[in-house]
Amino acid sequence: MTRFEIASRANPRLKELLADRQARFFFAGEKLVRDILARGARVDKLLVATGREKDLPGEPANVGELWLVSLPVLQKVSGLEDPPPLVAVLDLPRHEIDFAAQRSVIGLVDVQDPGNVGTILRCASAFGVGALALAGACARPNNPKVVRAAQTALLDVPFQHFPGTAEMVRTALAQGAHVYVTGSRPGNSSVPVEAMTLPCLLLFGSEGRGLDPGLLERFPLVRLEQKERLDSLNVGVSACILMRELQKLHGL
């Protein structure tokens, strides 16, 4: 493990790291980083507040570089005025989902709220969902708000971003997965969760518009029965409830 002391925001190493931010995960938080280190996950760079390196649990085995950094550097990296003393930087993993091998995959289409994406990732980890497929303008998994909501679930659930819904659906069908859609309105081909056939891709649409009408007409609809006084549930809440039902009824 190589050690560096970085006190200035103008440090070239720091500038290089931040320029490559879209290809990295930044996990900020003492407990969160300790959990990652305990898992043995490969950490590219571990940033530690100067004077706090003695608090590390021994010599982390899977850390490439240890940076002893100043408060201004931690503020710059974390985006927080009062940053935690530990930040772990991991490379963004690349996955190609095998829809045939995963009993259930959650598909998100244009879900732009990072809090919802993070919540769905966390619930997917909790309820044994195999993977997360994202299409269109979804919030990226390494968005800081997604990371804050999902935490170590990002290490548990493989994810893949598709350019559009058509590519995601075509890939799933070609690999033998059954595609289902969700929506707040009853459909002509609604099916209960217990009647779903696995492996499956279960699609959720954006917070405002939901899924494209063409998808709702093409594939069986899975919906949560709810009181008429509510138009719809938050997509994160809906996805988590249905994932729990999948686990309970299909033994994920």
C-alpha positions in Angstrom: 0.0 0.0 0.0 1.5 3.3 -1.1 1.1 6.4 1.2 0.6 10.0 0.1 0.1 13.2 2.1 -2.2 15.6 0.3 -2.9 18.9 2.0 -3.8 21.2 -1.0 -6.9 21.1 -3.2 -4.5 22.0 -6.1 -2.6 18.7 -5.7 -2.3 17.1 -9.2 -3.2 13.6 -7.8 -6.4 15.1 -6.3 -7.2 16.8 -9.6 -6.7 13.6 -11.5 -9.0 11.7 -9.1 -11.8 14.2 -9.4 -11.5 14.5 -13.1 -12.2 10.7 -13.3 -15.1 10.9 -10.8 -17.7 9.5 -13.2 -15.8 6.2 -13.3 -15.5 5.9 -9.5 -17.5 5.3 -6.3 -16.9 7.7 -3.4 -18.1 6.2 -0.1 -17.9 8.8 2.6 -18.6 7.9 6.3 -16.7 6.3 9.1 -19.0 3.3 9.6 -19.6 2.8 5.9 -15.9 2.7 5.1 -15.2 0.4 7.9 -17.9 -1.9 6.6 -16.3 -1.9 3.1 -12.9 -2.7 4.5 -14.3 -5.5 6.6 -15.9 -7.0 3.5 -12.4 -7.2 1.9 -13.6 -5.2 -1.1 -10.8 -3.8 -3.3 -10.4 -0.1 -2.4 -8.4 1.9 -5.0 -7.8 4.9 -2.6 -8.5 5.3 1.1 -8.6 8.9 2.2 -8.0 9.5 5.9 -8.1 12.7 7.8 -4.6 13.7 8.9 -4.1 12.4 12.5 -6.8 9.8 12.2 -4.8 7.0 10.5 -4.1 5.4 14.0 -7.9 4.7 14.1 -7.7 2.4 11.1 -8.3 -1.3 11.9 -4.8 -2.5 11.3 -3.2 -2.4 7.9 -6.0 -2.8 5.3 -5.1 -5.6 3.0 -7.1 -4.5 -0.1 -6.2 -0.9 -0.3 -4.1 0.4 -3.2 -3.2 3.9 -1.9 -3.6 5.5 1.5 -4.0 9.3 1.3 -3.5 11.3 4.5 -5.5 14.4 3.7 -6.4 17.8 5.1 -9.9 19.0 6.0 -10.2 21.1 2.8 -9.3 18.1 0.6 -12.0 16.0 2.4 -14.5 18.8 1.9 -13.7 18.9 -1.8 -13.9 15.1 -2.3 -17.1 14.6 -0.2 -18.9 17.8 -1.1 -19.7 18.2 2.6 -18.9 21.2 4.8 -18.4 18.9 7.8 -16.9 15.8 6.1 -16.3 12.4 7.8 -12.7 11.4 8.4 -12.8 8.4 6.0 -13.6 8.2 2.3 -13.1 5.1 0.2 -12.7 5.3 -3.5 -13.6 2.2 -5.6 -13.5 1.7 -9.3 -17.0 1.6 -11.0 -17.7 -2.1 -11.7 -18.8 -3.3 -15.1 -21.4 -6.0 -15.3 -23.3 -7.7 -18.1 -26.5 -9.1 -16.6 -27.2 -12.7 -17.4 -31.0 -12.6 -17.3 -31.3 -16.4 -17.6 -29.1 -16.9 -14.6 -30.8 -14.4 -12.3 -34.2 -15.4 -11.0 -35.3 -11.8 -10.8 -34.0 -8.5 -12.2 -35.5 -5.1 -11.5 -35.6 -2.8 -14.5 -35.7 1.0 -14.0 -36.7 3.3 -16.8 -35.9 7.0 -16.5 -36.0 6.9 -12.7 -34.1 10.2 -12.1 -34.4 10.6 -8.4 -31.2 9.3 -6.9 -32.8 8.7 -3.5 -35.3 6.3 -5.2 -32.5 4.5 -7.1 -30.5 4.1 -3.9 -33.5 2.8 -1.9 -34.3 0.3 -4.6 -30.7 -0.9 -4.6 -30.7 -1.3 -0.9 -34.0 -3.3 -0.9 -32.8 -5.4 -3.8 -29.9 -6.5 -1.6 -32.1 -7.1 1.3 -34.7 -9.2 -0.6 -32.3 -11.3 -2.8 -33.0 -9.7 -6.2 -30.3 -10.8 -8.6 -29.5 -7.6 -10.5 -30.6 -4.1 -11.4 -31.0 -2.9 -15.0 -31.2 0.8 -15.7 -32.3 2.4 -19.0 -32.5 5.9 -20.3 -32.1 8.9 -17.9 -31.8 6.9 -14.7 -29.7 8.4 -11.9 -26.3 6.7 -12.1 -25.4 4.3 -9.2 -22.3 6.4 -8.3 -24.3 9.6 -7.9 -23.5 10.7 -4.3 -27.1 10.6 -3.2 -27.5 7.1 -4.6 -24.4 6.0 -2.7 -25.7 7.6 0.5 -29.0 5.8 0.2 -27.7 2.4 -1.1 -24.5 2.2 0.9 -22.8 -1.3 0.7 -25.8 -2.6 -1.2 -23.9 -1.3 -4.3 -21.4 -4.1 -3.7 -24.1 -6.7 -3.4 -26.3 -6.1 -6.5 -24.8 -6.2 -10.0 -26.1 -3.4 -12.2 -26.0 -2.6 -15.9 -27.0 0.6 -17.8 -28.7 0.2 -21.1 -29.1 3.0 -23.7 -32.8 2.6 -23.8 -35.7 0.4 -22.7 -35.8 -1.4 -26.1 -32.3 -2.7 -25.7 -33.0 -3.9 -22.1 -36.2 -5.7 -23.0 -34.7 -7.2 -26.1 -31.7 -8.6 -24.2 -33.9 -10.0 -21.4 -36.3 -11.8 -23.9 -33.4 -13.1 -26.0 -32.0 -14.8 -22.8 -35.3 -16.3 -21.9 -36.6 -14.0 -19.2 -40.3 -13.1 -18.8 -41.0 -9.4 -18.8 -43.5 -7.8 -16.6 -44.5 -4.1 -16.2 -45.8 -2.1 -13.3 -48.3 0.7 -13.1 -50.9 2.4 -10.9 -53.9 1.6 -13.1 -55.5 -1.8 -13.5 -54.8 -3.5 -16.9 -56.4 -6.1 -19.0 -53.6 -8.6 -18.5 -52.9 -8.0 -14.8 -51.2 -10.9 -12.9 -50.6 -11.4 -9.2 -47.1 -11.7 -7.9 -47.6 -15.4 -7.1 -48.5 -16.1 -10.8 -45.3 -14.5 -12.2 -42.9 -16.9 -14.0 -39.2 -16.7 -13.3 -36.6 -15.8 -14.5 -38.2 -12.3 -14.9 -37.5 -8.7 -15.6 -39.9 -6.5 -13.7 -40.0 -2.9 -15.1 -40.7 0.3 -13.2 -41.1 3.7 -14.8 -40.2 7.2 -14.0 -41.7 9.1 -11.0 -43.9 11.3 -13.1 -44.8 9.5 -16.3 -44.5 5.8 -15.5 -43.8 3.4 -18.3 -44.5 3.9 -21.9 -48.1 2.9 -22.9 -46.6 0.6 -25.5 -44.9 -1.5 -22.8 -48.1 -1.5 -20.7 -50.0 -3.0 -23.7 -47.3 -5.5 -24.6 -46.5 -7.1 -21.3 -48.4 -8.4 -18.3 -49.0 -5.9 -15.6 -48.1 -6.4 -11.9 -49.7 -3.8 -9.6 -50.2 -3.2 -5.9 -53.8 -3.0 -4.8 -54.3 0.3 -3.1 -57.0 2.7 -1.9 -58.5 4.9 -4.6 -57.7 8.1 -2.7 -54.1 7.7 -3.8 -53.1 7.9 -7.5 -49.9 6.1 -7.1 -47.1 5.1 -4.7 -43.5 6.4 -4.9 -41.5 4.2 -7.2 -39.0 3.4 -4.5 -41.8 2.3 -2.1 -43.6 0.3 -4.8 -40.4 -1.5 -5.9 -39.5 -2.4 -2.4 -42.9 -3.9 -1.6 -42.9 -6.0 -4.8 -39.4 -7.2 -4.2 -40.5 -8.4 -0.7 -43.5 -10.1 -2.3 -41.2 -11.8 -4.8 -38.9 -13.0 -2.0 -41.8 -14.3 0.1 -43.8 -16.0 -2.8 -40.9 -17.2 -5.0 -38.1 -17.8 -2.4 -35.5 -15.5 -3.8 
